[in-house]
Amino acid sequence: MARLPTWIRLSLNTDQHFSHVHGSVKNHSLHTVCESAKCPNRHECWNRGTATLMLLGDVCTRACSFCAIKAGRPGELDADEPKRAAQAAKEMKLNYVVLTSVARDDLPDGGAGVFAETIREIRKEVPGASVEVLTPDFEGLPDLIDIVLEAHPDVFNHNTETVARLQPIIRPQAAYGRSLSVLKHAAQWQPDVVVKSGIMLGLGEKDDEVLHTLDDMLQVGVDLLTIGQYLQPTRNHPPVQRYVTPEDFEGLSEKARAMGFKGVASGPLVRSSYRADELLQSALDARELARQTTAVC
């Protein structure tokens, strides 16, 4: 793997919050995307007392080439997982909970029911907490997406991941158009839900392709955007094609905001759920400003 540039610094410091989060996750036999996907922000987020809970086990039915999560045949569905996830959220005193999962194409509902049940359990155990879901594409089936939306998450997130040209290489079991259709369906849901998506840079995309992808996401109703640097998890994964500078990430952030996104997190170590609570507040502030402007007019 290529040497990391000087601007990518991974913090390995830990404090009592890190140990508390680690203990809660282990005690409730849960998985986190922080660990399974080798997230570079794990220490920072856990030190802040936050973690992204990964539902439906830790074995994915898909084999996206960029991802560190192991692929294969998952085990049996864990019926108690939603309750344990809610108990862990309560124990960690979370006021913002992020739920994601492996893809479970082996299940009739793709795992949508587990997402919905976990949201409901969290509402009972941690009243007032905001809940964000980062879902697979559920094969683009609206009825399955509706199962999750009917549980009323505050944020519905589904990552586009990369530009259209690279999708068959990076996500061979997914599709660019399918991801856009999932996001569009969520954006049209009533009552309103904040819709979020993200992409990685460094996989071989071109600048004009990135801007085209952002425009596609905006056109289907995406409110919040995350842009981060692809980092090669192991030597068996595709190598990094380029390291994008912090200045270029900031420039792209400014362009995205000018295009109309309500909130943007863009930087080398930004990931889908990085400081997700702050990004949601950006969307809520933008919506409130729009309402006030409309009322004045």
N, C-alpha and C positions, 0 to 999 in steps of 0.2 A: 504494500500500500504506500502511496505517496506520503511524504512528510506533511504534517498539518502546518498550515501557515501560522504566523505569529498571532493573528487576530482570533484564532480559535483556541480558547483556553477552557479546559474542563475543570470545574471546581470539584475537589474530592473531600472538602472539609465537611464534617458532620457535627451536629449538636444534639441536644436532648429531643428536639422535634423529630429529627431523622430517626432516632431510635424508637420513638413513640409510634411513628408511622410504620416503620418496619415491623415492630411488634404486633400492631393491630392487623396488618395484612397477613402475617404468618399465623397469628392466633385464630383468625377466622378462615384460614385455608383458602385465601383468595390469590388471584394473580393480578399483576399490574403490567400495563404496557411499558411502564418505566423500566422494569427489569427485562421483560421478554423481548422488547424491541431495542434494548440497549440504548435507551434515550440518554443523550449527553447532559440533560438537565436534571437527572434524577436527584443528585445531591442537593441542588439548589431548591427544587420543589419540595422534597421531603423535609428539608430544613425549614421551609415555610409552613410545614404541616399539611401539605396537599399531596395527593397522588391520583393517578388516573386508573381506576379499577377496570380490569379486563375480564369481561364475562365470558361464559360458555367454554371455559377451559383454556388451555395454552397451546393447543394444536390446531392449526388452520387447515381447512380443506383446499386452500389455494396456495400457490407458490409464486407470489410476486417476487421478482428478482432483486428488488431493492431491500426487501424486508428481512429482519433478523428473526422473526417469530418462526418457530419450527412448523413445517408442513407435514401432513400425513393424514391418518385416519383417527379422528377424535374419539374419546371414550364416551361413556353414557352421559346423558344430560343430568346435571346436578340440580335437583328440584329445590334444595334449600339455599342455593346460592343467592337469590335475591334478598332473602332475609339476612343472611350473613353480611352481604354487602351493605345493607342499610345499618346494621349494627356497627359495622366498622366505621361508617361515616359518622354515626352518632358518637362513637368512642373517640374518633379523631377530632370531634367538634367542628366538622366542616360546615361552612355556610355556602360552599359552592362545590358541587360534586360532578366529576366528569366520568362518564361511563363509556367504555368502548368494548370491542369484542374481536375475537378471531372470526373469520368467515366460517359459517356452518352450512354449506350447501347440502349437507347430508340430512338436515332437518326439514320437515315439510314447510315450516314457517321461517326458515333461515335463522332462527333464534330471536325473531321479533317479539315473541311472547315473553321471553326472559327479560329483554330490555324493558318492556312495559311493566312487568311485575316488579322489577327492581325499582323503577321510578315510583310506583305506588307505595312500595315498602319504605322508600326514603322519605316520601311525603309524610308517612305516618311517624317514622322514627325521628326525623329532623325537620319539623315544620318550619317553613320559611326559607329553607335552603333552596338555592337555585340548582337546577340539574341540566347538564349538557350531555347530549349523546353524540358519540362519533361512531356512525354505523357503517357496516358493509353496504353493498348496493342492493341486497335482497333480490338479486337478478332482475332488478328494475320493475318488480311487481307492485303496483300501487296498493293492493290490498294488504300486503305485508308492511309496507311503509306506513300505512294508516294505523296498523296495530300499535306502532311506536308513537305516532303523533297523537293518537287518542288518549295516551297517558299524560299528555301535556308537558313535554320537556320544555324548558325555557329556551334552549338552543338546540337546533338540529344541525349536526355537522356530518358531512360526508366529503372525503377528500377526492379531488380530481387527480392529484398526485403529480401529473406531468402533462406535457403538451400532446396533442392528438397523434403526431407522427411517432412518438416513442411509446405510446400505450401498448401496442402488441408485443413490444420487447420487455417493457417494465411490468405490465399487468396483463399477461396473456389470457387470463380467465375473466377479465373485466373488459370494459369498453368505454371510450370517451363519451360517446353519445348517451350511453346508459347512465353514466354518472350525472351528466347534465340533466337528464330526465328526472332522476331522483331528486336533485336539488330543486328543479322547477316544481315538482309535485309538492315538496315541503313548503316552498315559498307561497304556493297558492292555498295552503291550508288555512282554515278559519276555525278558531281564533288565531290571530297571527302568532307565528313562532319566528324567532331570529334564526336565519339560515347562514351557515358558515361553511367554508371550504378552504382547501389549501393545496399548495404545490411545492415541489422540491426543485432546486436548481443544482446544476452540476452533473446532469445525466446525459448531456449532449444537445440540449435544447438551444435554439437560437433566440436572440432578443425579440425579434418580431413575432416569433411563435408564442413567447411568453405573454406579450401584450394581447395577442389574439385570444389566448386562453383566458386571460383576465376579462376581456370584453365578453366572451361567451358566458363566463360565470356571472358577470353582472347582468347580462340580458335575461338570464333565467331566474334572477331574483336573489342572488347571494348578497348578504349584508356585510358579513365579516370575512376577512381574508388573512390567511397566514402564508408566509413565504419563508422557507428555510433552506439551508445547505444540505444536500445529500452527503452523507458520510458513509463510506464503505464499512459495513459491519464486520466482515471477514474477508479473507483473500478469495473466498468462493463467490463473493458477490461482485457485481459490475464495478469496475474502478471508477473513481471520480474523474470526470472529464475536465472540470475546471473548478477552482475555488473562487467564489464570488466575493468581492471585497465588501466590507461594511458600508463604504460610500456608495457602491452600486446598489446594495440592498436598500439603503435610505432613499436613493433616487427612485427606485422602483416603488417604494412606499409612497412617495410624494405623487408619482404618476397615478397610482391606484386610487389614492384619495381624491385626486382631481377628476378621475373617471366617475366617481360616485360611491365608492365603498364607504360604509358608515364607520368602519374600524379596520385598521390594518396593523398586523404585527409582522415585521419583515427584518430578518437578520440571520447571521450564520447559524445560530443555535436555536432559532425559533422552531417550535414544533406545534402540532395541532392544538394541544391543550395548554401551551405555555402561557402563564398568567391569563388564563381564560376569563377569570372574573373581571379583570380590567378591560378586556376587549368587549365583553358583553355590555359593560357600562358605557362604552363608546357608542354602541348601537342604541342603547336606551336614551342617552343624551341627544343623539342625532334625531331620534324619533320625537322626543319632547320639543326640540327646537323647531322641527317641521310643523308640529301641531300648533305651537305658539305663533309661528309665522303665518299659518293658514288662518288662525283665529283673528289676527290683526288685519289681514287682507279682507 
